[in-house]
Amino acid sequence: MTISFMPAGVCSRRISVGAENGKITEAEVVGGCSGSLEGICKLLVGMSVEEAISRLSGIECGERGTSCPDQLALAMQQLLKELE
């Protein structure tokens, strides 16, 4: 299953993340720091959704109180809810 997520409070404009059998199969962030986010997305493929959420949740960008990786964790939390 793949979902599309609209992030808030960050430079990225859209996040897509997919998983099968509890493992991330794909991740894409549109907007934001493209090189860094593309690298993060490639590292996530094959990782368990729970582990990725644990690693990315709470990361902040400046004084925003969130970041693109934190928003990616929120997208994966939404994905988990939809998989239930």
mmCIF file of the N, C-alpha and C atoms, coordinates in Angstrom:
data_MODEL
# 
_entry.id   MODEL 
# 
loop_
_atom_site.group_PDB 
_atom_site.id 
_atom_site.type_symbol 
_atom_site.label_atom_id 
_atom_site.label_alt_id 
_atom_site.label_comp_id 
_atom_site.label_asym_id 
_atom_site.label_entity_id 
_atom_site.label_seq_id 
_atom_site.pdbx_PDB_ins_code 
_atom_site.Cartn_x 
_atom_site.Cartn_y 
_atom_site.Cartn_z 
_atom_site.occupancy 
_atom_site.B_iso_or_equiv 
_atom_site.pdbx_formal_charge 
_atom_site.auth_seq_id 
_atom_site.auth_comp_id 
_atom_site.auth_asym_id 
_atom_site.auth_atom_id 
_atom_site.pdbx_PDB_model_num 
ATOM 1   N N  . MET A 1 1  ? 0.844  -1.168 0.000  1.00 0.00 ? 1  MET A N  1 
ATOM 2   C CA . MET A 1 1  ? 0.000  0.000  0.000  1.00 0.00 ? 1  MET A CA 1 
ATOM 3   C C  . MET A 1 1  ? 0.892  1.234  0.000  1.00 0.00 ? 1  MET A C  1 
ATOM 4   N N  . THR A 1 2  ? 0.508  2.225  -0.774 1.00 0.00 ? 2  THR A N  1 
ATOM 5   C CA . THR A 1 2  ? 1.221  3.493  -0.837 1.00 0.00 ? 2  THR A CA 1 
ATOM 6   C C  . THR A 1 2  ? 0.256  4.612  -0.503 1.00 0.00 ? 2  THR A C  1 
ATOM 7   N N  . ILE A 1 3  ? 0.738  5.581  0.294  1.00 0.00 ? 3  ILE A N  1 
ATOM 8   C CA . ILE A 1 3  ? -0.093 6.738  0.620  1.00 0.00 ? 3  ILE A CA 1 
ATOM 9   C C  . ILE A 1 3  ? 0.610  8.010  0.182  1.00 0.00 ? 3  ILE A C  1 
ATOM 10  N N  . SER A 1 4  ? -0.175 9.061  0.024  1.00 0.00 ? 4  SER A N  1 
ATOM 11  C CA . SER A 1 4  ? 0.335  10.393 -0.254 1.00 0.00 ? 4  SER A CA 1 
ATOM 12  C C  . SER A 1 4  ? -0.008 11.264 0.949  1.00 0.00 ? 4  SER A C  1 
ATOM 13  N N  . PHE A 1 5  ? 0.954  12.034 1.419  1.00 0.00 ? 5  PHE A N  1 
ATOM 14  C CA . PHE A 1 5  ? 0.817  12.824 2.635  1.00 0.00 ? 5  PHE A CA 1 
ATOM 15  C C  . PHE A 1 5  ? 1.205  14.260 2.334  1.00 0.00 ? 5  PHE A C  1 
ATOM 16  N N  . MET A 1 6  ? 0.417  15.211 2.823  1.00 0.00 ? 6  MET A N  1 
ATOM 17  C CA . MET A 1 6  ? 0.718  16.629 2.635  1.00 0.00 ? 6  MET A CA 1 
ATOM 18  C C  . MET A 1 6  ? 1.386  17.149 3.907  1.00 0.00 ? 6  MET A C  1 
ATOM 19  N N  . PRO A 1 7  ? 2.695  17.406 3.873  1.00 0.00 ? 7  PRO A N  1 
ATOM 20  C CA . PRO A 1 7  ? 3.405  17.863 5.064  1.00 0.00 ? 7  PRO A CA 1 
ATOM 21  C C  . PRO A 1 7  ? 3.030  19.301 5.438  1.00 0.00 ? 7  PRO A C  1 
ATOM 22  N N  . ALA A 1 8  ? 3.257  19.646 6.691  1.00 0.00 ? 8  ALA A N  1 
ATOM 23  C CA . ALA A 1 8  ? 2.941  20.993 7.181  1.00 0.00 ? 8  ALA A CA 1 
ATOM 24  C C  . ALA A 1 8  ? 4.156  21.572 7.898  1.00 0.00 ? 8  ALA A C  1 
ATOM 25  N N  . GLY A 1 9  ? 4.401  22.861 7.679  1.00 0.00 ? 9  GLY A N  1 
ATOM 26  C CA . GLY A 1 9  ? 5.456  23.564 8.390  1.00 0.00 ? 9  GLY A CA 1 
ATOM 27  C C  . GLY A 1 9  ? 6.862  23.332 7.878  1.00 0.00 ? 9  GLY A C  1 
ATOM 28  N N  . VAL A 1 10 ? 6.988  22.750 6.685  1.00 0.00 ? 10 VAL A N  1 
ATOM 29  C CA . VAL A 1 10 ? 8.303  22.458 6.112  1.00 0.00 ? 10 VAL A CA 1 
ATOM 30  C C  . VAL A 1 10 ? 8.325  22.857 4.636  1.00 0.00 ? 10 VAL A C  1 
ATOM 31  N N  . CYS A 1 11 ? 9.492  22.765 4.033  1.00 0.00 ? 11 CYS A N  1 
ATOM 32  C CA . CYS A 1 11 ? 9.652  23.144 2.620  1.00 0.00 ? 11 CYS A CA 1 
ATOM 33  C C  . CYS A 1 11 ? 9.068  22.113 1.651  1.00 0.00 ? 11 CYS A C  1 
ATOM 34  N N  . SER A 1 12 ? 9.063  20.852 2.055  1.00 0.00 ? 12 SER A N  1 
ATOM 35  C CA . SER A 1 12 ? 8.538  19.824 1.149  1.00 0.00 ? 12 SER A CA 1 
ATOM 36  C C  . SER A 1 12 ? 7.032  20.006 0.960  1.00 0.00 ? 12 SER A C  1 
ATOM 37  N N  . ARG A 1 13 ? 6.545  19.566 -0.210 1.00 0.00 ? 13 ARG A N  1 
ATOM 38  C CA . ARG A 1 13 ? 5.144  19.783 -0.578 1.00 0.00 ? 13 ARG A CA 1 
ATOM 39  C C  . ARG A 1 13 ? 4.310  18.503 -0.599 1.00 0.00 ? 13 ARG A C  1 
ATOM 40  N N  . ARG A 1 14 ? 4.972  17.366 -0.746 1.00 0.00 ? 14 ARG A N  1 
ATOM 41  C CA . ARG A 1 14 ? 4.241  16.100 -0.788 1.00 0.00 ? 14 ARG A CA 1 
ATOM 42  C C  . ARG A 1 14 ? 5.189  14.971 -0.419 1.00 0.00 ? 14 ARG A C  1 
ATOM 43  N N  . ILE A 1 15 ? 4.656  14.005 0.315  1.00 0.00 ? 15 ILE A N  1 
ATOM 44  C CA . ILE A 1 15 ? 5.420  12.822 0.691  1.00 0.00 ? 15 ILE A CA 1 
ATOM 45  C C  . ILE A 1 15 ? 4.612  11.596 0.276  1.00 0.00 ? 15 ILE A C  1 
ATOM 46  N N  . SER A 1 16 ? 5.261  10.668 -0.406 1.00 0.00 ? 16 SER A N  1 
ATOM 47  C CA . SER A 1 16 ? 4.648  9.377  -0.736 1.00 0.00 ? 16 SER A CA 1 
ATOM 48  C C  . SER A 1 16 ? 5.488  8.304  -0.068 1.00 0.00 ? 16 SER A C  1 
ATOM 49  N N  . VAL A 1 17 ? 4.799  7.367  0.563  1.00 0.00 ? 17 VAL A N  1 
ATOM 50  C CA . VAL A 1 17 ? 5.513  6.265  1.210  1.00 0.00 ? 17 VAL A CA 1 
ATOM 51  C C  . VAL A 1 17 ? 4.676  4.999  1.071  1.00 0.00 ? 17 VAL A C  1 
ATOM 52  N N  . GLY A 1 18 ? 5.364  3.908  0.765  1.00 0.00 ? 18 GLY A N  1 
ATOM 53  C CA . GLY A 1 18 ? 4.681  2.628  0.596  1.00 0.00 ? 18 GLY A CA 1 
ATOM 54  C C  . GLY A 1 18 ? 5.346  1.550  1.418  1.00 0.00 ? 18 GLY A C  1 
ATOM 55  N N  . ALA A 1 19 ? 4.546  0.564  1.811  1.00 0.00 ? 19 ALA A N  1 
ATOM 56  C CA . ALA A 1 19 ? 5.076  -0.542 2.599  1.00 0.00 ? 19 ALA A CA 1 
ATOM 57  C C  . ALA A 1 19 ? 4.338  -1.822 2.254  1.00 0.00 ? 19 ALA A C  1 
ATOM 58  N N  . GLU A 1 20 ? 5.034  -2.926 2.471  1.00 0.00 ? 20 GLU A N  1 
ATOM 59  C CA . GLU A 1 20 ? 4.462  -4.254 2.289  1.00 0.00 ? 20 GLU A CA 1 
ATOM 60  C C  . GLU A 1 20 ? 5.079  -5.160 3.353  1.00 0.00 ? 20 GLU A C  1 
ATOM 61  N N  . ASN A 1 21 ? 4.251  -5.919 4.033  1.00 0.00 ? 21 ASN A N  1 
ATOM 62  C CA . ASN A 1 21 ? 4.718  -6.822 5.091  1.00 0.00 ? 21 ASN A CA 1 
ATOM 63  C C  . ASN A 1 21 ? 5.549  -6.102 6.149  1.00 0.00 ? 21 ASN A C  1 
ATOM 64  N N  . GLY A 1 22 ? 5.170  -4.849 6.468  1.00 0.00 ? 22 GLY A N  1 
ATOM 65  C CA . GLY A 1 22 ? 5.843  -4.093 7.520  1.00 0.00 ? 22 GLY A CA 1 
ATOM 66  C C  . GLY A 1 22 ? 7.145  -3.442 7.120  1.00 0.00 ? 22 GLY A C  1 
ATOM 67  N N  . LYS A 1 23 ? 7.554  -3.614 5.864  1.00 0.00 ? 23 LYS A N  1 
ATOM 68  C CA . LYS A 1 23 ? 8.806  -3.029 5.366  1.00 0.00 ? 23 LYS A CA 1 
ATOM 69  C C  . LYS A 1 23 ? 8.516  -1.935 4.343  1.00 0.00 ? 23 LYS A C  1 
ATOM 70  N N  . ILE A 1 24 ? 9.303  -0.882 4.380  1.00 0.00 ? 24 ILE A N  1 
ATOM 71  C CA . ILE A 1 24 ? 9.147  0.223  3.429  1.00 0.00 ? 24 ILE A CA 1 
ATOM 72  C C  . ILE A 1 24 ? 9.611  -0.246 2.055  1.00 0.00 ? 24 ILE A C  1 
ATOM 73  N N  . THR A 1 25 ? 8.748  -0.055 1.061  1.00 0.00 ? 25 THR A N  1 
ATOM 74  C CA . THR A 1 25 ? 9.074  -0.453 -0.311 1.00 0.00 ? 25 THR A CA 1 
ATOM 75  C C  . THR A 1 25 ? 9.424  0.747  -1.185 1.00 0.00 ? 25 THR A C  1 
ATOM 76  N N  . GLU A 1 26 ? 8.941  1.914  -0.781 1.00 0.00 ? 26 GLU A N  1 
ATOM 77  C CA . GLU A 1 26 ? 9.225  3.125  -1.545 1.00 0.00 ? 26 GLU A CA 1 
ATOM 78  C C  . GLU A 1 26 ? 8.977  4.339  -0.671 1.00 0.00 ? 26 GLU A C  1 
ATOM 79  N N  . ALA A 1 27 ? 9.726  5.411  -0.956 1.00 0.00 ? 27 ALA A N  1 
ATOM 80  C CA . ALA A 1 27 ? 9.533  6.680  -0.269 1.00 0.00 ? 27 ALA A CA 1 
ATOM 81  C C  . ALA A 1 27 ? 9.989  7.789  -1.206 1.00 0.00 ? 27 ALA A C  1 
ATOM 82  N N  . GLU A 1 28 ? 9.235  8.875  -1.240 1.00 0.00 ? 28 GLU A N  1 
ATOM 83  C CA . GLU A 1 28 ? 9.575  10.018 -2.084 1.00 0.00 ? 28 GLU A CA 1 
ATOM 84  C C  . GLU A 1 28 ? 9.092  11.293 -1.400 1.00 0.00 ? 28 GLU A C  1 
ATOM 85  N N  . VAL A 1 29 ? 9.945  12.305 -1.418 1.00 0.00 ? 29 VAL A N  1 
ATOM 86  C CA . VAL A 1 29 ? 9.584  13.617 -0.885 1.00 0.00 ? 29 VAL A CA 1 
ATOM 87  C C  . VAL A 1 29 ? 9.748  14.619 -2.016 1.00 0.00 ? 29 VAL A C  1 
ATOM 88  N N  . VAL A 1 30 ? 8.693  15.374 -2.294 1.00 0.00 ? 30 VAL A N  1 
ATOM 89  C CA . VAL A 1 30 ? 8.723  16.398 -3.341 1.00 0.00 ? 30 VAL A CA 1 
ATOM 90  C C  . VAL A 1 30 ? 8.920  17.747 -2.664 1.00 0.00 ? 30 VAL A C  1 
ATOM 91  N N  . GLY A 1 31 ? 9.931  18.468 -3.100 1.00 0.00 ? 31 GLY A N  1 
ATOM 92  C CA . GLY A 1 31 ? 10.271 19.745 -2.493 1.00 0.00 ? 31 GLY A CA 1 
ATOM 93  C C  . GLY A 1 31 ? 11.296 19.530 -1.391 1.00 0.00 ? 31 GLY A C  1 
ATOM 94  N N  . GLY A 1 32 ? 11.687 20.582 -0.729 1.00 0.00 ? 32 GLY A N  1 
ATOM 95  C CA . GLY A 1 32 ? 12.686 20.472 0.332  1.00 0.00 ? 32 GLY A CA 1 
ATOM 96  C C  . GLY A 1 32 ? 14.080 20.325 -0.239 1.00 0.00 ? 32 GLY A C  1 
ATOM 97  N N  . CYS A 1 33 ? 14.997 19.855 0.562  1.00 0.00 ? 33 CYS A N  1 
ATOM 98  C CA . CYS A 1 33 ? 16.402 19.667 0.177  1.00 0.00 ? 33 CYS A CA 1 
ATOM 99  C C  . CYS A 1 33 ? 16.525 18.356 -0.589 1.00 0.00 ? 33 CYS A C  1 
ATOM 100 N N  . SER A 1 34 ? 16.395 18.432 -1.884 1.00 0.00 ? 34 SER A N  1 
ATOM 101 C CA . SER A 1 34 ? 16.208 17.235 -2.705 1.00 0.00 ? 34 SER A CA 1 
ATOM 102 C C  . SER A 1 34 ? 17.299 16.193 -2.554 1.00 0.00 ? 34 SER A C  1 
ATOM 103 N N  . GLY A 1 35 ? 18.554 16.571 -2.538 1.00 0.00 ? 35 GLY A N  1 
ATOM 104 C CA . GLY A 1 35 ? 19.621 15.584 -2.439 1.00 0.00 ? 35 GLY A CA 1 
ATOM 105 C C  . GLY A 1 35 ? 19.576 14.832 -1.123 1.00 0.00 ? 35 GLY A C  1 
ATOM 106 N N  . SER A 1 36 ? 19.442 15.564 -0.029 1.00 0.00 ? 36 SER A N  1 
ATOM 107 C CA . SER A 1 36 ? 19.388 14.935 1.292  1.00 0.00 ? 36 SER A CA 1 
ATOM 108 C C  . SER A 1 36 ? 18.164 14.042 1.419  1.00 0.00 ? 36 SER A C  1 
ATOM 109 N N  . LEU A 1 37 ? 17.013 14.540 0.995  1.00 0.00 ? 37 LEU A N  1 
ATOM 110 C CA . LEU A 1 37 ? 15.780 13.771 1.135  1.00 0.00 ? 37 LEU A CA 1 
ATOM 111 C C  . LEU A 1 37 ? 15.765 12.549 0.230  1.00 0.00 ? 37 LEU A C  1 
ATOM 112 N N  . GLU A 1 38 ? 16.347 12.656 -0.961 1.00 0.00 ? 38 GLU A N  1 
ATOM 113 C CA . GLU A 1 38 ? 16.431 11.485 -1.829 1.00 0.00 ? 38 GLU A CA 1 
ATOM 114 C C  . GLU A 1 38 ? 17.304 10.423 -1.184 1.00 0.00 ? 38 GLU A C  1 
ATOM 115 N N  . GLY A 1 39 ? 18.400 10.841 -0.565 1.00 0.00 ? 39 GLY A N  1 
ATOM 116 C CA . GLY A 1 39 ? 19.267 9.900  0.134  1.00 0.00 ? 39 GLY A CA 1 
ATOM 117 C C  . GLY A 1 39 ? 18.562 9.227  1.296  1.00 0.00 ? 39 GLY A C  1 
ATOM 118 N N  . ILE A 1 40 ? 17.829 10.004 2.102  1.00 0.00 ? 40 ILE A N  1 
ATOM 119 C CA . ILE A 1 40 ? 17.079 9.447  3.227  1.00 0.00 ? 40 ILE A CA 1 
ATOM 120 C C  . ILE A 1 40 ? 16.073 8.422  2.723  1.00 0.00 ? 40 ILE A C  1 
ATOM 121 N N  . CYS A 1 41 ? 15.354 8.773  1.660  1.00 0.00 ? 41 CYS A N  1 
ATOM 122 C CA . CYS A 1 41 ? 14.332 7.864  1.117  1.00 0.00 ? 41 CYS A CA 1 
ATOM 123 C C  . CYS A 1 41 ? 14.946 6.554  0.651  1.00 0.00 ? 41 CYS A C  1 
ATOM 124 N N  . LYS A 1 42 ? 16.102 6.612  0.020  1.00 0.00 ? 42 LYS A N  1 
ATOM 125 C CA . LYS A 1 42 ? 16.751 5.372  -0.438 1.00 0.00 ? 42 LYS A CA 1 
ATOM 126 C C  . LYS A 1 42 ? 17.214 4.524  0.740  1.00 0.00 ? 42 LYS A C  1 
ATOM 127 N N  . LEU A 1 43 ? 17.671 5.173  1.809  1.00 0.00 ? 43 LEU A N  1 
ATOM 128 C CA . LEU A 1 43 ? 18.098 4.426  2.993  1.00 0.00 ? 43 LEU A CA 1 
ATOM 129 C C  . LEU A 1 43 ? 16.928 3.741  3.691  1.00 0.00 ? 43 LEU A C  1 
ATOM 130 N N  . LEU A 1 44 ? 15.729 4.305  3.578  1.00 0.00 ? 44 LEU A N  1 
ATOM 131 C CA . LEU A 1 44 ? 14.565 3.747  4.248  1.00 0.00 ? 44 LEU A CA 1 
ATOM 132 C C  . LEU A 1 44 ? 14.046 2.470  3.602  1.00 0.00 ? 44 LEU A C  1 
ATOM 133 N N  . VAL A 1 45 ? 14.250 2.305  2.301  1.00 0.00 ? 45 VAL A N  1 
ATOM 134 C CA . VAL A 1 45 ? 13.714 1.131  1.599  1.00 0.00 ? 45 VAL A CA 1 
ATOM 135 C C  . VAL A 1 45 ? 14.304 -0.143 2.212  1.00 0.00 ? 45 VAL A C  1 
ATOM 136 N N  . GLY A 1 46 ? 13.411 -1.039 2.615  1.00 0.00 ? 46 GLY A N  1 
ATOM 137 C CA . GLY A 1 46 ? 13.801 -2.289 3.239  1.00 0.00 ? 46 GLY A CA 1 
ATOM 138 C C  . GLY A 1 46 ? 13.765 -2.241 4.760  1.00 0.00 ? 46 GLY A C  1 
ATOM 139 N N  . MET A 1 47 ? 13.708 -1.036 5.334  1.00 0.00 ? 47 MET A N  1 
ATOM 140 C CA . MET A 1 47 ? 13.651 -0.875 6.789  1.00 0.00 ? 47 MET A CA 1 
ATOM 141 C C  . MET A 1 47 ? 12.216 -1.075 7.256  1.00 0.00 ? 47 MET A C  1 
ATOM 142 N N  . SER A 1 48 ? 12.057 -1.562 8.479  1.00 0.00 ? 48 SER A N  1 
ATOM 143 C CA . SER A 1 48 ? 10.702 -1.694 9.003  1.00 0.00 ? 48 SER A CA 1 
ATOM 144 C C  . SER A 1 48 ? 10.111 -0.307 9.218  1.00 0.00 ? 48 SER A C  1 
ATOM 145 N N  . VAL A 1 49 ? 8.814  -0.205 9.035  1.00 0.00 ? 49 VAL A N  1 
ATOM 146 C CA . VAL A 1 49 ? 8.123  1.073  9.193  1.00 0.00 ? 49 VAL A CA 1 
ATOM 147 C C  . VAL A 1 49 ? 8.323  1.585  10.620 1.00 0.00 ? 49 VAL A C  1 
ATOM 148 N N  . GLU A 1 50 ? 8.195  0.703  11.607 1.00 0.00 ? 50 GLU A N  1 
ATOM 149 C CA . GLU A 1 50 ? 8.341  1.105  13.010 1.00 0.00 ? 50 GLU A CA 1 
ATOM 150 C C  . GLU A 1 50 ? 9.735  1.652  13.301 1.00 0.00 ? 50 GLU A C  1 
ATOM 151 N N  . GLU A 1 51 ? 10.766 1.010  12.774 1.00 0.00 ? 51 GLU A N  1 
ATOM 152 C CA . GLU A 1 51 ? 12.147 1.463  12.985 1.00 0.00 ? 51 GLU A CA 1 
ATOM 153 C C  . GLU A 1 51 ? 12.357 2.833  12.351 1.00 0.00 ? 51 GLU A C  1 
ATOM 154 N N  . ALA A 1 52 ? 11.842 3.037  11.149 1.00 0.00 ? 52 ALA A N  1 
ATOM 155 C CA . ALA A 1 52 ? 11.986 4.327  10.467 1.00 0.00 ? 52 ALA A CA 1 
ATOM 156 C C  . ALA A 1 52 ? 11.292 5.431  11.257 1.00 0.00 ? 52 ALA A C  1 
ATOM 157 N N  . ILE A 1 53 ? 10.103 5.159  11.755 1.00 0.00 ? 53 ILE A N  1 
ATOM 158 C CA . ILE A 1 53 ? 9.383  6.147  12.562 1.00 0.00 ? 53 ILE A CA 1 
ATOM 159 C C  . ILE A 1 53 ? 10.207 6.494  13.795 1.00 0.00 ? 53 ILE A C  1 
ATOM 160 N N  . SER A 1 54 ? 10.746 5.489  14.451 1.00 0.00 ? 54 SER A N  1 
ATOM 161 C CA . SER A 1 54 ? 11.545 5.694  15.654 1.00 0.00 ? 54 SER A CA 1 
ATOM 162 C C  . SER A 1 54 ? 12.761 6.574  15.379 1.00 0.00 ? 54 SER A C  1 
ATOM 163 N N  . ARG A 1 55 ? 13.402 6.372  14.247 1.00 0.00 ? 55 ARG A N  1 
ATOM 164 C CA . ARG A 1 55 ? 14.617 7.121  13.917 1.00 0.00 ? 55 ARG A CA 1 
ATOM 165 C C  . ARG A 1 55 ? 14.335 8.558  13.479 1.00 0.00 ? 55 ARG A C  1 
ATOM 166 N N  . LEU A 1 56 ? 13.190 8.804  12.829 1.00 0.00 ? 56 LEU A N  1 
ATOM 167 C CA . LEU A 1 56 ? 12.933 10.110 12.233 1.00 0.00 ? 56 LEU A CA 1 
ATOM 168 C C  . LEU A 1 56 ? 12.042 11.027 13.061 1.00 0.00 ? 56 LEU A C  1 
ATOM 169 N N  . SER A 1 57 ? 11.249 10.469 13.955 1.00 0.00 ? 57 SER A N  1 
ATOM 170 C CA . SER A 1 57 ? 10.317 11.275 14.751 1.00 0.00 ? 57 SER A CA 1 
ATOM 171 C C  . SER A 1 57 ? 11.065 12.254 15.642 1.00 0.00 ? 57 SER A C  1 
ATOM 172 N N  . GLY A 1 58 ? 10.564 13.485 15.658 1.00 0.00 ? 58 GLY A N  1 
ATOM 173 C CA . GLY A 1 58 ? 11.103 14.497 16.555 1.00 0.00 ? 58 GLY A CA 1 
ATOM 174 C C  . GLY A 1 58 ? 12.274 15.293 16.036 1.00 0.00 ? 58 GLY A C  1 
ATOM 175 N N  . ILE A 1 59 ? 12.778 14.974 14.850 1.00 0.00 ? 59 ILE A N  1 
ATOM 176 C CA . ILE A 1 59 ? 13.875 15.765 14.287 1.00 0.00 ? 59 ILE A CA 1 
ATOM 177 C C  . ILE A 1 59 ? 13.322 17.148 13.924 1.00 0.00 ? 59 ILE A C  1 
ATOM 178 N N  . GLU A 1 60 ? 14.037 18.197 14.321 1.00 0.00 ? 60 GLU A N  1 
ATOM 179 C CA . GLU A 1 60 ? 13.585 19.564 14.048 1.00 0.00 ? 60 GLU A CA 1 
ATOM 180 C C  . GLU A 1 60 ? 14.498 20.247 13.048 1.00 0.00 ? 60 GLU A C  1 
ATOM 181 N N  . CYS A 1 61 ? 13.937 21.171 12.297 1.00 0.00 ? 61 CYS A N  1 
ATOM 182 C CA . CYS A 1 61 ? 14.672 22.005 11.343 1.00 0.00 ? 61 CYS A CA 1 
ATOM 183 C C  . CYS A 1 61 ? 14.569 23.442 11.840 1.00 0.00 ? 61 CYS A C  1 
ATOM 184 N N  . GLY A 1 62 ? 15.640 23.953 12.382 1.00 0.00 ? 62 GLY A N  1 
ATOM 185 C CA . GLY A 1 62 ? 15.609 25.305 12.936 1.00 0.00 ? 62 GLY A CA 1 
ATOM 186 C C  . GLY A 1 62 ? 14.606 25.391 14.073 1.00 0.00 ? 62 GLY A C  1 
ATOM 187 N N  . GLU A 1 63 ? 13.826 26.452 14.064 1.00 0.00 ? 63 GLU A N  1 
ATOM 188 C CA . GLU A 1 63 ? 12.833 26.670 15.115 1.00 0.00 ? 63 GLU A CA 1 
ATOM 189 C C  . GLU A 1 63 ? 11.422 26.276 14.675 1.00 0.00 ? 63 GLU A C  1 
ATOM 190 N N  . ARG A 1 64 ? 11.305 25.470 13.654 1.00 0.00 ? 64 ARG A N  1 
ATOM 191 C CA . ARG A 1 64 ? 10.001 25.085 13.113 1.00 0.00 ? 64 ARG A CA 1 
ATOM 192 C C  . ARG A 1 64 ? 9.245  24.104 13.994 1.00 0.00 ? 64 ARG A C  1 
ATOM 193 N N  . GLY A 1 65 ? 9.952  23.379 14.831 1.00 0.00 ? 65 GLY A N  1 
ATOM 194 C CA . GLY A 1 65 ? 9.302  22.360 15.649 1.00 0.00 ? 65 GLY A CA 1 
ATOM 195 C C  . GLY A 1 65 ? 9.050  21.063 14.899 1.00 0.00 ? 65 GLY A C  1 
ATOM 196 N N  . THR A 1 66 ? 9.458  20.991 13.648 1.00 0.00 ? 66 THR A N  1 
ATOM 197 C CA . THR A 1 66 ? 9.322  19.803 12.814 1.00 0.00 ? 66 THR A CA 1 
ATOM 198 C C  . THR A 1 66 ? 10.396 19.863 11.739 1.00 0.00 ? 66 THR A C  1 
ATOM 199 N N  . SER A 1 67 ? 10.410 18.892 10.861 1.00 0.00 ? 67 SER A N  1 
ATOM 200 C CA . SER A 1 67 ? 11.352 18.846 9.740  1.00 0.00 ? 67 SER A CA 1 
ATOM 201 C C  . SER A 1 67 ? 10.768 17.928 8.681  1.00 0.00 ? 67 SER A C  1 
ATOM 202 N N  . CYS A 1 68 ? 11.396 17.884 7.529  1.00 0.00 ? 68 CYS A N  1 
ATOM 203 C CA . CYS A 1 68 ? 10.934 16.949 6.501  1.00 0.00 ? 68 CYS A CA 1 
ATOM 204 C C  . CYS A 1 68 ? 11.043 15.502 6.984  1.00 0.00 ? 68 CYS A C  1 
ATOM 205 N N  . PRO A 1 69 ? 12.145 15.087 7.659  1.00 0.00 ? 69 PRO A N  1 
ATOM 206 C CA . PRO A 1 69 ? 12.177 13.726 8.181  1.00 0.00 ? 69 PRO A CA 1 
ATOM 207 C C  . PRO A 1 69 ? 11.084 13.472 9.227  1.00 0.00 ? 69 PRO A C  1 
ATOM 208 N N  . ASP A 1 70 ? 10.795 14.446 10.085 1.00 0.00 ? 70 ASP A N  1 
ATOM 209 C CA . ASP A 1 70 ? 9.723  14.306 11.073 1.00 0.00 ? 70 ASP A CA 1 
ATOM 210 C C  . ASP A 1 70 ? 8.378  14.159 10.376 1.00 0.00 ? 70 ASP A C  1 
ATOM 211 N N  . GLN A 1 71 ? 8.157  14.924 9.320  1.00 0.00 ? 71 GLN A N  1 
ATOM 212 C CA . GLN A 1 71 ? 6.918  14.814 8.555  1.00 0.00 ? 71 GLN A CA 1 
ATOM 213 C C  . GLN A 1 71 ? 6.837  13.470 7.842  1.00 0.00 ? 71 GLN A C  1 
ATOM 214 N N  . LEU A 1 72 ? 7.980  12.949 7.405  1.00 0.00 ? 72 LEU A N  1 
ATOM 215 C CA . LEU A 1 72 ? 8.017  11.617 6.802  1.00 0.00 ? 72 LEU A CA 1 
ATOM 216 C C  . LEU A 1 72 ? 7.604  10.573 7.838  1.00 0.00 ? 72 LEU A C  1 
ATOM 217 N N  . ALA A 1 73 ? 8.035  10.738 9.083  1.00 0.00 ? 73 ALA A N  1 
ATOM 218 C CA . ALA A 1 73 ? 7.619  9.837  10.161 1.00 0.00 ? 73 ALA A CA 1 
ATOM 219 C C  . ALA A 1 73 ? 6.106  9.916  10.372 1.00 0.00 ? 73 ALA A C  1 
ATOM 220 N N  . LEU A 1 74 ? 5.546  11.117 10.303 1.00 0.00 ? 74 LEU A N  1 
ATOM 221 C CA . LEU A 1 74 ? 4.088  11.273 10.425 1.00 0.00 ? 74 LEU A CA 1 
ATOM 222 C C  . LEU A 1 74 ? 3.369  10.570 9.278  1.00 0.00 ? 74 LEU A C  1 
ATOM 223 N N  . ALA A 1 75 ? 3.931  10.670 8.080  1.00 0.00 ? 75 ALA A N  1 
ATOM 224 C CA . ALA A 1 75 ? 3.337  9.980  6.928  1.00 0.00 ? 75 ALA A CA 1 
ATOM 225 C C  . ALA A 1 75 ? 3.347  8.468  7.156  1.00 0.00 ? 75 ALA A C  1 
ATOM 226 N N  . MET A 1 76 ? 4.438  7.962  7.709  1.00 0.00 ? 76 MET A N  1 
ATOM 227 C CA . MET A 1 76 ? 4.524  6.520  7.962  1.00 0.00 ? 76 MET A CA 1 
ATOM 228 C C  . MET A 1 76 ? 3.574  6.091  9.082  1.00 0.00 ? 76 MET A C  1 
ATOM 229 N N  . GLN A 1 77 ? 3.342  6.961  10.062 1.00 0.00 ? 77 GLN A N  1 
ATOM 230 C CA . GLN A 1 77 ? 2.356  6.659  11.101 1.00 0.00 ? 77 GLN A CA 1 
ATOM 231 C C  . GLN A 1 77 ? 0.963  6.545  10.479 1.00 0.00 ? 77 GLN A C  1 
ATOM 232 N N  . GLN A 1 78 ? 0.665  7.447  9.533  1.00 0.00 ? 78 GLN A N  1 
ATOM 233 C CA . GLN A 1 78 ? -0.612 7.379  8.823  1.00 0.00 ? 78 GLN A CA 1 
ATOM 234 C C  . GLN A 1 78 ? -0.704 6.083  8.023  1.00 0.00 ? 78 GLN A C  1 
ATOM 235 N N  . LEU A 1 79 ? 0.377  5.705  7.391  1.00 0.00 ? 79 LEU A N  1 
ATOM 236 C CA . LEU A 1 79 ? 0.425  4.459  6.617  1.00 0.00 ? 79 LEU A CA 1 
ATOM 237 C C  . LEU A 1 79 ? 0.120  3.266  7.523  1.00 0.00 ? 79 LEU A C  1 
ATOM 238 N N  . LEU A 1 80 ? 0.739  3.236  8.706  1.00 0.00 ? 80 LEU A N  1 
ATOM 239 C CA . LEU A 1 80 ? 0.484  2.130  9.641  1.00 0.00 ? 80 LEU A CA 1 
ATOM 240 C C  . LEU A 1 80 ? -0.986 2.041  10.009 1.00 0.00 ? 80 LEU A C  1 
ATOM 241 N N  . LYS A 1 81 ? -1.617 3.177  10.250 1.00 0.00 ? 81 LYS A N  1 
ATOM 242 C CA . LYS A 1 81 ? -3.047 3.194  10.595 1.00 0.00 ? 81 LYS A CA 1 
ATOM 243 C C  . LYS A 1 81 ? -3.886 2.633  9.463  1.00 0.00 ? 81 LYS A C  1 
ATOM 244 N N  . GLU A 1 82 ? -3.539 2.976  8.227  1.00 0.00 ? 82 GLU A N  1 
ATOM 245 C CA . GLU A 1 82 ? -4.300 2.494  7.086  1.00 0.00 ? 82 GLU A CA 1 
ATOM 246 C C  . GLU A 1 82 ? -4.061 1.011  6.814  1.00 0.00 ? 82 GLU A C  1 
ATOM 247 N N  . LEU A 1 83 ? -2.927 0.490  7.247  1.00 0.00 ? 83 LEU A N  1 
ATOM 248 C CA . LEU A 1 83 ? -2.631 -0.925 7.054  1.00 0.00 ? 83 LEU A CA 1 
ATOM 249 C C  . LEU A 1 83 ? -3.367 -1.813 8.073  1.00 0.00 ? 83 LEU A C  1 
ATOM 250 N N  . GLU A 1 84 ? -3.841 -1.210 9.165  1.00 0.00 ? 84 GLU A N  1 
ATOM 251 C CA . GLU A 1 84 ? -4.531 -1.997 10.202 1.00 0.00 ? 84 GLU A CA 1 
ATOM 252 C C  . GLU A 1 84 ? -5.877 -2.502 9.732  1.00 0.00 ? 84 GLU A C  1 
# 
